[in-house]
Amino acid sequence: MFQEFASFMQESTYKHIGCELSDLQVSQLCQFGDLLLEWNKRLNLTRITDPHDVILKHFIDSMVLSKFTTGLSFVDLGTGAGFPGIPLKILRPELDVVLMDSLKKRLDFLDIVIKTLNLMAIRTFHARAEDFGRNVQFRNYFDTVSSRAVARLPVLLEYALPVLKVNGLFLALKGAQVDDELIEAQKALKLLGGVVESIEHYNLGEGAEHRVVVLIRKIMETPSQYPRQAGTPTKDPICYFKLNKS
């Protein structure tokens, strides 16, 4: 199905990211799209099923991060259906990618995607974000960490900064509510060793939500007691006041 939208995919990637996709990259993205919609019928991977919307709101929205990614080691925390990790890996094949998620069924789907697309230097890892952050194999390991639609920023920081190298970048994909989240996150930033380096706004066109990438630089090691045990960051986030969960 997605092969019919190959031209739109190429044009959109060049328009929003400034990159020309190779024939292989177009083929891989089309295969990924087909697999996503096929598996979505039984796994409920995404509410977005129109191919145009999948390309813009999933593929392009993920590949935007290629402008900001630093180094080679990259982890996608709470990858879900593989966003932003899979499209970013297709666009930047040199990256060494880990796709982390707490739901094994989603990772089973992504293992099939990885094999079908013949992607190298990419693997899935089954864990809760808190446990992943305490894993000695990954702590202070990654050059770039990203997460999309997982939690509000104070919670994300407790997940992301422990596995990030000092001087590495955490790329938080956010929407229109970003200003409120940045206010909420000030205590967590100070405590966990991060600083907001820049806030990049972009728009993927009519019908697409206004999008923001918050670039957070890790400037010192995260204290060893973070992340706290599973469930605590969401129940008791690091902020000066309780988050509005409405």
Buried (B, 14 or more C-beta within 10 A) or exposed (E): EBEEBBEBBBEBBEEBBEBEBEEEBBBBBBBBBBBBBEBBEEBEBBEBEEBBBBBBBBBBBBBBBBBBBBBBBBBBBBBBBBBBBBBBBBBBBEBBBBBBBBEEEBBEBBEEBBEEBEBEEBBBBBBBBBBBBBBEEBBBBBBBBBBBEBBBBBBBBBBBBBBBBEEBBBBBBBEEEBEEBBEBBBBBBEBBBBEBBEBBEBEBEEEBEEBBBBBBBBEEBBEEEBBBEBEBBBEEBBBEEEBEEE
